[in-house]
Amino acid sequence: MSNIETQHAAGPTTWNLDPAHSHVEFGVRHMMISTVKGSFSGVEGTIQIDEANLSESSIEVEIDTASIDTRNDDRDNHLRSEDFFHVDEYPKIRFRSIGLEEGRDGHFKLRGELTIRDQTKTVELDVEKLGEGIDPWGNQRFGFRGETRVNRKDFGLTWNQALETGGVLVGDEVRISVEGQAIEAGHDDT
């Protein structure tokens, strides 16, 4: 994000998410007494950064819904089913930015459209740039993390089960955290 040092003097730069060093994690209340955490390993994306006009920067990310992992095969298969992500019908979760505002000390507000199961809602992530550098192969990289919270029902993920003791099996609020690295792909002088 801002202050990324590149060898280029002007114009937007393109960055690709490094899938080996990028992941999306989530947490959801279970039985109203604990939190189940999971992640998606299939994450791809492109970032366009315009240093001259940061608000014109853009981010697009796709997440493979079948790559969900909560460390429990039965739960993962249920999450892949029609009750939740319905991966056969909706193989990707998509995020497309619609605004970026620079804060202080490497912090940003990133607004975007999140699409799950063909339901699109605007979300805002608190994003922090973690650092930048050149890897051993000469590639410019930067690291970041971001966090947001969404209501799963807003995206058609409504399955639940009432508990005999009161309450429900699955909470509505989902905490999402993203951590990743981006590799500079090139420079657009146009």
N, C-alpha and C positions, 0 to 999 in steps of 0.2 A: 503495500500500500504505500502511502506517502513516504518519501525519502528513500525509496528503493534505488540503490545506486546501480546504474547500468552503464554500458559503454556507449549508449546512444544519447544524443543531445536533445532530440525532440521527437514527439509523436508517441502514440500509444505502444505499449509492449504487450506481447502475448505470453501467457504463462499456462502451462499444463499442470494439473494436479498429478503428483506422483502417487499412483495407486499403492505402491509398496510402503509409503510413509504417510498415508492419509486414511482416516477412518471416521465413521459416524457412530456414536454411542447414544443409547437412550436408557431412561429409567422410568418405570411405571409402578405404582403402588399395587401390591398383591394382597388380597384379603384385608386391605386397610391396615395391615400391621407391619409390612415390610416392603422393600423395593426390589423388583426384578430388574436386572440390567442386561442389556444385550448390545449387539453391534451389527453393522453391515460392513462386509469387507469389499464388496464390489462398488467402488466409488471412482467416478471419472469426472473430469471437469476442465473448463477453460476459463481463464481470468484475463480480461483486457484492462490494463492499467494506463490511464492517461494522467501523467504527473501534472500537466499544465492545467487540467480541469478534472480533478479527482471525481467530481460528481458524475462525469461521463464514463467512468469506469464501469465494467460489467463482469458478472460472474454467472456461469451456467454450470450446473452440476446434475449428474444422473447417478442414481443409486440402484443397484440390482436388488430387487426385493427378495429374490431367492437366496441371496447371500446372508440372510439374517442368521444370527447365532446368539442364543441365550444359554448355551452350554447344557441344553436339555433337548434331545431329539424329538420327543413327543410334543413339547411346547413349540419348538421350531416348526414342526410339520403343521400344527394347529394354526400358527401365525401365518404360514404360507397358504392356508386353505381359504375358501370363500368367506369364512367367518371374519377374517381379518384382511390381509393384503391381497388375497386372490391372485397369486403370482402368475397363473396361466393367462388371466385376462389383463392384469396390470403389472407387467414385468419391471417397470421402472418407477421410482420416485424422482420427481424433477424439481429443481430449484432454479429460478431465473431472477437475478437482481433487478430492482427497479429504483434503487437509490442507495447512495453511500455518502455518509457524512463523517468527516474526520473529527475526532475528539482530541484529547490530550494524551501525550506520552504513548503513542502507538495504539490507541484505542479508537474504534470506529463503531458506528451504527450502520448496519447493513439491512436494508429492507428488500424483500423479495417475495415472489409468488412461489409458494410451495404447493406441488400437486401430488396428491396421493389418491389412488383409485379414481382418477379423473375429477377429483374435487380440488379446486384451487382456492387457496386462502393467502392473504398477505400476512407475512410474519416479519419480525424484526429480531436480528441477532446482534448481541454484543460481541464484537470481534476485537481481538488483540493480536498485533504483530509480535511474534516471539523473537525474531532475529532474521539475519540474512547472511549469505556467504557463498563462497565458491567451493564446490565439491572437488574430490581428487581428480575428476575427469574434466574439469574446467567449466562445469555448468553452474550458472548463477541460480541460486535458490533462495526462497524465503519461507519461513514457517509462521503458522498462525493457529489460533484456536477461536472458537465461537460457541455461544450458548444461546438457547431460546427455550421457551415452553409453549406447547400447543395443547389444544383439547382434541383428543383422538376422534371424538364424535363429529367434529367439524369436517372430517375427511371420510366419513362413512364407515368408520371403524367402531361400530356400535355394539358388537356382541358382548354379552356379559352374563353373569349368573348370580342370582341372589343367594346370600348366605343365610343359613338357619339362624345364626346369631345376630342377624341384621347386617346391613351393608351389602357390598357387592364384591365379586372376586377380583375384578380388574378396575383400577382407578381410571378416571377420565384424563387427568393431566399427564402429559408426557414431557419429561425434561430431555432435551436433545443437546449433545455436545459434539462438536466437530473439531478435529485436530488434523493438521496436514502440512505438507510441503508442496510448494509450487516450483516448477523448473521453467526458466525462461526458454520460450520456443522460438522467438524471432522478434523482429521489429518491423512495424508498419509505418513507412514514411509517407503514406497517402493521407 
